[in-house]
């Protein structure tokens, strides 16, 4: 049967209040409109749903059966409306974030902590991918926002990008294994003769350094490529090579490591937050972006 949802809605309010006048008040329509809607529904179903008298209204057995089915449906719709409203009022909903392992560990945690304390009813979901893959998640609508290193080739079609902070990248070596480099200024060409430890090619950091070397017509062949900056630091510490990583990964310089000086300063990069302009931006997304 093709029956308008509004007819069932009117029936529900009359059935739960057992009053045409009270139903009209809750629905903000006239009592005659309520009565007419019930008559239309009864005609379409070919059943009497209410027993009417001058003093009261009661359900027929058929009306009671219909109410058992209509009530859960109305409640589901109400619950959906409530969740949508709550998601926009920061009393519920979900915040979906994409970020790399490095950014999660060295930047994002305190912001997540503060946001969770301030809005405990917002469910936070963090998807951990490389910065380039995070851009793909954003484009596909799988996350509400991403926090990424920039430049990022995956963000070429995204306009909504806000800079959070600027940072430099550096080369890190062990005092025990490469003491000859500690007080020396190196060219990028001379660094090519040393084993370079860096993130794998799926990362923006690797993409950035390869572009720097290509611009200077230098061949960069990493000795080791990993997916973790923490492991790069550990391997630099045991002398497996010179590690390349963002400076915010080293809050305090370890005693056994040092920054290798280069004759040219590498361009600054940025930490940015990006969101998809083609999707509605929830209140929780706006608040979290502002907190950054």
Secondary structure, DSSP 4 states (H G I P E B T S, - for coil): ----HHHHHHHHHHHHHT-HHHHHHHHTS-HHHHHHHHHHHHHHHTS--EEE-SS-EEE-HHHHHHHHHHHHHHHHHHHHHHHHHHHHHTSS-EEEEEE-HHHIIIIIHHHHHHHHHH-TTSEEEEEE--HHHHHHHHHTTS-SEEEEEES-GGGTT---EEEEEEE-EEEEEETTT-GGGTT-EEPHHHHTTS-EEEE-TTSHHHHHHHHHHHHTT-----SEEES-HHHHHHHHHTTS-EEEEEGGG-SS--TTEEEEEESSPPPPEEEEEEE-TTSPPPHHHHHHHHH-
